[in-house]
């Protein structure tokens, strides 16, 4: 009788855990939809962020179009040098394998 009682307790514990997990999932989903905290709702915060991003994007495009070519090239000079160094290392490595 003692073993049967232990098995019954284990079964009820598992069932209670499953039902409580289902309840928590459904309750949390209901709260998110009810209060508008769902990610896909498109609330005011998302619209504000998108508006700020669009404004910054337009400012960047205007700044680039106003800049002269020399300042842009000087800004990317180190990048070009690094790319050239990488190409040269690659050529040297390929020459060693041609033997």
C-alpha positions in Angstrom: 0.0 0.0 0.0 2.9 2.3 0.8 4.4 1.9 -2.7 1.0 2.5 -4.4 0.7 5.7 -2.4 4.2 6.9 -3.4 3.4 6.2 -7.1 0.1 8.1 -6.8 2.0 11.0 -5.2 4.5 11.1 -8.0 1.8 11.0 -10.7 0.0 13.9 -9.0 3.3 15.9 -8.7 4.0 15.4 -12.4 0.4 16.3 -13.4 0.6 19.4 -11.2 3.9 20.5 -12.7 2.4 20.1 -16.3 -0.8 22.0 -15.5 1.1 24.8 -13.7 3.5 25.1 -16.7 0.5 25.3 -19.1 -1.2 27.9 -16.8 2.0 30.0 -16.7 2.4 30.0 -20.4 -1.2 30.9 -21.1 -1.2 33.5 -18.4 1.9 35.2 -19.7 0.6 35.2 -23.3 -2.6 36.8 -22.1 -0.8 39.5 -20.2 1.5 40.4 -23.1 -1.4 40.7 -25.5 -3.6 42.5 -23.0 -1.1 45.2 -22.0 0.4 45.7 -25.5 3.9 44.4 -24.5 4.0 42.0 -27.4 6.9 42.6 -29.8 4.8 42.6 -32.9 2.3 45.2 -31.7 4.0 48.2 -33.3 3.6 50.5 -30.3 4.8 54.1 -30.0 8.3 53.2 -28.9 8.9 51.3 -32.2 7.6 54.1 -34.3 9.8 56.7 -32.4 12.9 54.5 -32.9 12.1 54.1 -36.6 11.6 57.9 -37.0 14.9 58.7 -35.3 16.7 56.1 -37.4 15.2 57.6 -40.6 16.3 61.1 -39.5 19.8 59.9 -38.8 20.0 58.1 -42.1 19.0 61.2 -44.0 21.6 63.3 -42.1 24.3 60.8 -43.0 23.3 60.8 -46.7 23.4 64.7 -46.7 26.7 64.8 -44.9 28.3 62.3 -47.4 26.9 64.2 -50.4 28.3 67.5 -49.1 31.8 66.1 -48.4 34.5 66.4 -51.0 36.2 63.4 -52.5 39.6 64.2 -51.0 38.3 64.1 -47.4 36.5 60.8 -48.1 39.6 59.2 -49.6 41.8 60.4 -46.8 39.4 58.9 -44.3 39.6 55.5 -46.0 43.3 55.7 -46.7 44.2 53.3 -43.9 41.6 50.9 -45.0 43.1 50.9 -48.5 46.6 50.4 -47.1 45.4 47.5 -45.0 43.7 45.9 -48.0 46.9 46.3 -50.2 49.0 44.8 -47.4 46.7 41.8 -47.3 46.8 41.3 -51.0 50.6 41.5 -51.0 50.8 38.8 -48.2 48.4 36.6 -50.2 50.6 37.0 -53.3 53.8 36.1 -51.3 52.0 33.1 -49.9 50.9 31.9 -53.3 54.4 32.3 -54.7 55.7 29.9 -52.0 53.3 27.2 -53.0 54.0 27.5 -56.8 57.4 25.7 -56.3 
